[in-house]
Amino acid sequence: MPLELKKARPVERRSVGLDEKWLQDRIVDDPGLLGLGELEIAAREHRQPIGGRIDFLMRDTEAETFYEVEVMLGALDESHVIRTMEYWDIERQRRPQFDHRAVIVAEQITSRFFNVLRLLNRAVPIIAIQLSAFRLDDTVILHPVTVLDVVEEVDVDAVDRVEEVNRAYWEKKSHLTSLAMMDKIVASLRTDKIDPKLTYNRYHVAMRTTGRNFCWFHPRKSPGHCHIEFRVTGETRDSVVSSLQNEGIDASPQRAESATFGITSKELEEHSAVITDVLRGAEEASRT
């Protein structure tokens, strides 16, 4: 049966009566709405010593990372950029034993502010998310796009060389069925010409062959769940992401030369061939 084509038109949330509180409530219902992965909300409207309140304090319990999230309607402005960095700085001083990420969410992020944020990203780990709204009949669709990621300037290969652990560490950190998913993907890639090698690190399991690391696994504590980041080229990133989305895999761009998706054991069974093909392309990209 052919799919029906419908046109969704972009709208400003204020123009349809949806204010910032409405958006915050939706994020409370589903923190994954921001596209940051499986985060838990540690606090909402978290009071700061300087008198302000940060919209959300979120936490990735597995990666031991806090996210200081500031949400706004309309186009990004200077005050929200400054406020987000202030809140990030306060929280990292409160909890120096954890990693911290400053997250700013706006309906529009212009090229001017993108360039400013990218410069600031060299000193402050900022994630910028453009959360657009589309109206389809009586439905509002929210679509997050990460326009700037904190790790864009990071040498992931250098990161992989620190804090190495072993498989036993991951057997305790994740669920065995989630780890088995990783093993199945590795086995599917192994051929006469491709011999994948794994390096177990504290926050991920990296995979490489003869080139740079081309895939990073994050097996979850939840049974049969695994998050995967993989290498692409700048020219192929969007088409690779689209091909995965067309197969029903919730993929998204991560950085200029990487993309990411999360899968369950059932989804791996259904889409094993396409995942293998994509990661073979990532392996090839790692050697160029």
Backbone torsions as a table, in degrees:
resi	resn	phi	psi	omega
1	MET	NA	122.8	-177.5
2	PRO	-66.1	144.8	179.1
3	LEU	-72.9	142.4	178.4
4	GLU	-85.4	133.7	179.5
5	LEU	-91.4	124.7	174.5
6	LYS	-127.7	147.1	-177.3
7	LYS	-102.5	124.1	175.9
8	ALA	-103.0	130.1	-177.9
9	ARG	-101.6	139.2	179.1
10	PRO	-69.0	143.3	179.2
11	VAL	-139.3	153.9	168.2
12	GLU	-83.9	135.0	-174.0
13	ARG	-61.4	-36.4	179.1
14	ARG	-60.7	-34.2	-175.2
15	SER	-68.9	-18.0	178.5
16	VAL	-113.1	19.1	173.5
17	GLY	79.0	21.8	-179.3
18	LEU	-108.5	112.9	-175.8
19	ASP	-96.0	-174.2	-177.0
20	GLU	-67.1	-35.0	178.2
21	LYS	-62.8	-40.8	177.7
22	TRP	-59.0	-43.9	-179.4
23	LEU	-65.4	-43.3	178.6
24	GLN	-61.0	-39.8	178.0
25	ASP	-61.7	-39.5	179.5
26	ARG	-67.1	-35.9	178.3
27	ILE	-68.3	-37.4	175.4
28	VAL	-61.0	-41.8	178.6
29	ASP	-62.8	-37.2	-175.9
30	ASP	-149.8	91.0	179.0
31	PRO	-59.0	-23.9	178.4
32	GLY	-66.0	-8.6	179.1
33	LEU	-58.1	-26.6	-177.6
34	LEU	-84.7	-8.6	179.0
35	GLY	76.5	21.2	-179.0
36	LEU	-96.1	3.1	179.6
37	GLY	97.0	-158.9	-174.2
38	GLU	-86.8	82.0	179.4
39	LEU	-105.6	153.5	172.6
40	GLU	-111.1	149.1	179.4
41	ILE	-85.6	114.8	177.9
42	ALA	-81.2	-32.7	179.5
43	ALA	-163.4	149.9	174.3
44	ARG	-117.0	138.2	-175.9
45	GLU	48.6	55.8	-175.6
46	HIS	-73.7	119.2	-175.7
47	ARG	-67.5	137.9	178.1
48	GLN	-110.3	153.9	179.9
49	PRO	-60.7	-26.8	-178.6
50	ILE	-80.3	-0.3	174.5
51	GLY	107.2	-15.4	-179.4
52	GLY	-90.2	177.6	177.2
53	ARG	-130.3	124.8	175.4
54	ILE	-78.2	137.9	-174.6
55	ASP	-57.9	-50.5	-179.6
56	PHE	-141.9	139.7	165.7
57	LEU	-111.6	112.3	-177.5
58	MET	-112.3	159.8	-175.8
59	ARG	-142.8	135.4	168.3
60	ASP	-98.1	103.1	-173.4
61	THR	-68.2	-27.8	-178.4
62	GLU	-76.0	-40.4	-178.5
63	ALA	-90.4	-3.1	-179.8
64	GLU	55.7	49.4	-177.6
65	THR	-127.3	136.5	174.5
66	PHE	-103.1	145.3	178.3
67	TYR	-120.7	119.0	176.9
68	GLU	-93.5	107.2	-167.7
69	VAL	-109.8	123.6	175.5
70	GLU	-115.2	126.5	-175.4
71	VAL	-114.6	138.4	177.8
72	MET	-144.2	155.7	172.2
73	LEU	-89.9	157.3	175.9
74	GLY	75.7	-159.9	-176.5
75	ALA	-81.5	145.6	179.1
76	LEU	-60.3	139.8	177.6
77	ASP	-130.6	172.9	-174.3
78	GLU	-62.3	-41.2	-174.5
79	SER	-62.2	-38.3	-179.5
80	HIS	-71.7	-33.5	176.5
81	VAL	-63.3	-48.2	-179.2
82	ILE	-63.5	-43.8	-178.8
83	ARG	-61.7	-43.2	-179.2
84	THR	-62.0	-42.7	179.5
85	MET	-67.3	-38.1	177.7
86	GLU	-61.3	-46.5	-178.6
87	TYR	-64.0	-40.8	177.4
88	TRP	-59.3	-45.4	-177.6
89	ASP	-64.6	-40.3	179.3
90	ILE	-63.6	-46.3	-175.9
91	GLU	-69.2	-34.7	179.8
92	ARG	-70.7	-27.9	175.2
93	GLN	-75.8	-31.9	176.7
94	ARG	-67.9	-38.7	-175.0
95	ARG	-128.7	69.5	-175.6
96	PRO	-67.5	-14.5	-179.0
97	GLN	-78.2	-9.5	-179.1
98	PHE	-111.4	158.5	168.8
99	ASP	-79.5	152.2	-178.5
100	HIS	-135.5	144.7	178.8
101	ARG	-130.4	131.1	174.5
102	ALA	-89.1	126.5	-176.5
103	VAL	-122.8	124.8	177.3
104	ILE	-119.0	129.6	-175.5
105	VAL	-121.0	125.6	180.0
106	ALA	-144.6	161.3	178.0
107	GLU	-71.9	-34.3	-179.6
108	GLN	-135.7	134.2	173.6
109	ILE	-126.1	104.7	-175.5
110	THR	-74.3	166.0	-179.1
111	SER	-61.3	-32.1	178.9
112	ARG	-61.1	-49.5	-178.7
113	PHE	-74.2	-29.5	176.0
114	PHE	-60.6	-44.5	179.9
115	ASN	-64.3	-39.8	178.4
116	VAL	-64.3	-46.3	-179.3
117	LEU	-63.6	-37.0	-179.6
118	ARG	-66.0	-37.6	175.9
119	LEU	-66.0	-44.0	179.9
120	LEU	-64.8	-28.4	-176.2
121	ASN	-63.1	-17.3	177.9
122	ARG	-71.4	-23.6	-179.7
123	ALA	-113.4	-34.0	-178.0
124	VAL	-118.7	125.6	-179.6
125	PRO	-72.0	95.1	-176.0
126	ILE	-107.5	135.1	170.2
127	ILE	-113.3	125.4	179.7
128	ALA	-111.9	125.3	-177.5
129	ILE	-121.6	124.1	173.8
130	GLN	-94.4	110.3	-176.3
131	LEU	-102.9	95.4	-176.3
132	SER	-88.1	153.3	177.5
133	ALA	-117.1	138.3	177.0
134	PHE	-128.5	141.9	178.7
135	ARG	-107.5	129.9	177.7
136	LEU	-130.3	105.6	-173.7
137	ASP	56.5	-118.9	179.8
138	ASP	-102.4	23.5	-177.5
139	THR	-117.7	140.9	173.7
140	VAL	-108.5	129.0	-179.8
141	ILE	-110.5	127.1	176.1
142	LEU	-102.8	129.6	-175.8
143	HIS	-127.8	109.8	179.6
144	PRO	-86.5	136.0	173.4
145	VAL	-128.2	119.8	177.0
146	THR	-79.3	105.0	-176.9
147	VAL	-87.0	-19.1	176.5
148	LEU	-147.1	129.4	-179.5
149	ASP	-115.5	147.6	-175.3
150	VAL	-60.5	-29.4	-174.2
151	VAL	-95.3	13.3	-175.7
152	GLU	-60.1	-34.8	-177.0
153	GLU	-98.2	4.8	-174.7
154	VAL	-87.3	139.1	173.9
155	ASP	-82.8	98.9	-175.2
156	VAL	-65.8	-27.1	178.1
157	ASP	-66.9	-35.1	177.3
158	ALA	-68.4	-39.4	178.8
159	VAL	-61.3	-38.1	-177.1
160	ASP	-63.4	-19.8	-175.5
161	ARG	-86.7	-1.7	-179.1
162	VAL	-112.8	156.2	175.9
163	GLU	53.1	47.0	175.7
164	GLU	-70.2	143.1	176.9
165	VAL	-127.1	-154.9	177.5
166	ASN	-134.1	178.8	-177.1
167	ARG	-65.2	-34.3	179.7
168	ALA	-58.6	-35.5	177.3
169	TYR	-59.9	-44.5	-178.4
170	TRP	-74.8	-26.2	175.1
171	GLU	-66.1	-28.5	175.6
172	LYS	-85.8	-35.0	-174.8
173	LYS	-75.1	-34.6	-176.0
174	SER	-119.9	176.0	176.6
175	HIS	-85.4	145.1	-176.3
176	LEU	-61.7	-33.4	178.7
177	THR	-70.1	-30.8	176.5
178	SER	-70.4	-38.9	177.4
179	LEU	-67.2	-34.2	178.5
180	ALA	-65.4	-31.3	176.1
181	MET	-61.7	-44.6	177.0
182	MET	-58.9	-45.3	-179.6
183	ASP	-60.4	-38.4	-179.3
184	LYS	-66.6	-40.7	178.8
185	ILE	-65.0	-43.6	178.8
186	VAL	-59.7	-43.9	-179.7
187	ALA	-63.8	-35.6	-178.5
188	SER	-68.9	-22.6	-179.1
189	LEU	-86.1	-19.5	-172.2
190	ARG	-71.9	121.3	176.8
191	THR	-136.5	-172.9	177.6
192	ASP	-64.1	-29.3	-176.2
193	LYS	-102.1	-15.5	-177.8
194	ILE	-120.2	119.9	178.8
195	ASP	-125.7	87.7	-175.2
196	PRO	-64.2	143.0	176.7
197	LYS	-125.3	136.9	-178.3
198	LEU	-105.3	141.1	171.6
199	THR	-121.6	120.3	-177.4
200	TYR	-89.0	116.3	178.7
201	ASN	-115.2	170.3	-174.0
202	ARG	-62.2	-40.0	-173.2
203	TYR	-107.1	-7.2	178.6
204	HIS	-164.6	168.6	173.5
205	VAL	-113.6	117.0	-176.3
206	ALA	-93.5	146.5	179.2
207	MET	-125.4	138.1	177.9
208	ARG	-149.6	169.1	171.3
209	THR	-124.0	-100.8	-179.4
210	THR	-101.8	-7.9	-179.2
211	GLY	-110.7	-148.0	177.6
212	ARG	-74.2	166.8	172.5
213	ASN	-57.2	136.8	-178.6
214	PHE	-122.8	-4.5	-179.6
215	CYS	-152.9	141.3	-179.9
216	TRP	-129.6	118.6	-178.1
217	PHE	-96.3	143.6	173.2
218	HIS	-129.8	77.5	177.3
219	PRO	-62.5	135.2	-173.2
220	ARG	-96.0	163.9	173.9
221	LYS	-70.8	-29.1	176.8
222	SER	-66.2	133.4	-177.8
223	PRO	-58.2	129.7	174.4
224	GLY	68.1	38.5	176.7
225	HIS	-132.3	135.4	178.9
226	CYS	-145.2	136.0	176.4
227	HIS	-105.5	136.3	-173.2
228	ILE	-130.9	131.3	170.0
229	GLU	-114.4	141.3	-177.4
230	PHE	-143.2	157.3	-175.8
231	ARG	-82.8	140.2	172.5
232	VAL	-136.1	177.3	170.0
233	THR	-98.7	159.4	178.8
234	GLY	-59.6	-30.1	-178.2
235	GLU	-77.9	-28.5	-174.3
236	THR	-103.3	-9.3	-172.1
237	ARG	-52.7	-53.1	-174.2
238	ASP	-66.0	-38.0	-179.3
239	SER	-70.3	-35.9	177.9
240	VAL	-66.4	-43.7	177.8
241	VAL	-60.6	-43.9	179.6
242	SER	-62.3	-39.8	-179.5
243	SER	-64.3	-38.0	177.0
244	LEU	-68.8	-41.9	178.9
245	GLN	-62.7	-37.5	178.6
246	ASN	-64.6	-23.6	177.7
247	GLU	-88.5	-0.6	180.0
248	GLY	91.9	12.7	178.5
249	ILE	-96.8	129.5	-175.0
250	ASP	-80.3	76.5	-178.3
251	ALA	-96.6	155.9	177.0
252	SER	-153.2	153.3	174.5
253	PRO	-66.6	145.4	-179.3
254	GLN	-112.3	-55.0	175.5
255	ARG	-134.9	-172.7	-178.3
256	ALA	-60.3	-32.1	-176.9
257	GLU	-128.5	37.6	173.7
258	SER	-156.3	160.6	177.8
259	ALA	-141.5	170.5	-173.8
260	THR	-149.2	155.5	173.6
261	PHE	-159.6	158.0	174.2
262	GLY	-116.8	144.4	-178.5
263	ILE	-140.1	160.7	172.7
264	THR	-106.7	171.8	178.3
265	SER	-59.8	-40.7	-179.5
266	LYS	-64.3	-42.7	179.8
267	GLU	-66.5	-33.8	176.9
268	LEU	-64.7	-40.4	177.0
269	GLU	-61.7	-41.0	-176.2
270	GLU	-74.5	-31.7	-171.2
271	HIS	-122.4	25.5	-176.3
272	SER	-56.6	-42.3	-175.2
273	ALA	-64.8	-46.2	-177.7
274	VAL	-68.8	-35.7	177.5
275	ILE	-65.6	-41.8	177.7
276	THR	-61.6	-43.8	179.5
277	ASP	-61.8	-43.2	-179.4
278	VAL	-64.1	-42.3	-178.4
279	LEU	-74.0	-26.8	172.1
280	ARG	-65.6	-37.4	174.8
281	GLY	-65.0	-36.7	177.8
282	ALA	-66.0	-39.9	177.6
283	GLU	-62.4	-41.8	177.7
284	GLU	-63.1	-41.1	178.8
285	ALA	-63.4	-29.2	-178.4
286	SER	-71.2	-15.4	-178.4
287	ARG	-100.8	3.8	-177.8
288	THR	-109.6	NA	NA
